[in-house]
């Protein structure tokens, strides 16, 4: 029984060593693709643009904020004063 366990462990060890060699080859290939001969990282031909999901907004002036505030206050006052729609 002990011989079969030892044999199974040896087989597993052999397979793992083969897999490690395969992974080491892949690491070497990736490193050579990423690094140039001097050992420094390669830079892309054109720099990548930052990925912005929303466009940059212009800042709002204090006067514009006041105007928006006044409009919204008037809107909510009118809405509160109106007879209830649908709510009981």
N, C-alpha and C positions, 0 to 999 in steps of 0.2 A: 504494500500500500504506500509506503514512504517513497518507493522508487517511482511510482506513477506521479506523485505530487512533485517530486524533484524534476522529473522529465517535463511535466506541464509547465513548471516555473522556468525551466531552461528554454522551452519553446516560446513562452511569452516574452522572455528577455531578448531572445533573438529577433522576434518580430518588432519589439519596441526599439531595438538598436537600428534595425532597417528603417523604421519610420523616422527616427532621429536623423539618420543620414539623409533621407529624402527632404526633411524639413530644413536641414542645414544647407542643402543645395539650393532650395527655394530662397532662403534668406540671402545667400550669396548672390543669386541672380537679381533679387530685388535691390540689394545694396548697390550692385554695379549699375543698375538702371537709374537709381536715384543719385548716386555720387559720381562725380567725374574722376579723372585720373589723379588729381591732386588731393582727393579725399574730402573736398568741400561739396556741399549740396548744390545741385544744378538749379538754376533759376529758370522759370518759364520764359518763353520768348516775349510774351506780352503779359504784364501783370493782370491778375484777375480783378474784375470789378467787384466791389462789395455787393453782397446780395441784400438788397433792400426790398422788403415786401410792401412798404408804403412809401410814397414820395415824401421828400422833406418838406415840411410846412414852413411858411413864412411866419415870423413872429407877429403878434397882434399888438397894436399900440394901445396905450392906456385909454385913449379916447374911443377907440373901436370897442374895447372891452366894456366901457361904460355904456355905449350905445346898445350893445348886445344885451347887457344886464337890464337896461330900461325896457327894451322890447320884450324880454322874457317875463319881467315883472308884470307888464301890461297884459301879456298873453295869459298868465296864470290868474291874474285878477279877473279878467273877462271870463275865463273858463270856470272859476269858482262861483262867479255870480250867475252863470247860466243855469237854468233849471236842469236837474239831474237827468241824464240820459242813460237809461238802462239800469242804473244802480238804484236799489231800493233801501 
